[in-house]
């Protein structure tokens, strides 16, 4: 696979049957949930777990998302 970044952060996900809609596609809401899971794991990889966010009195939030 060709990436836009030299060292992308990648996680493995298991797609459950309930994640798939009636058309056989991943449900959009589930897809956003996967993105959130990846974002938290990336933060943890960088040493920013929930405890550290609380200590810093900061957090991350989705400002905008677009799924094509």
PyMOL commands that set and color helices and strands:
alter all, ss='L'
color gray80, all
select helices_A, chain A and resi 17-19+28-45+50-56
alter helices_A, ss='H'
color red, helices_A
deselect
rebuild
show_as cartoon
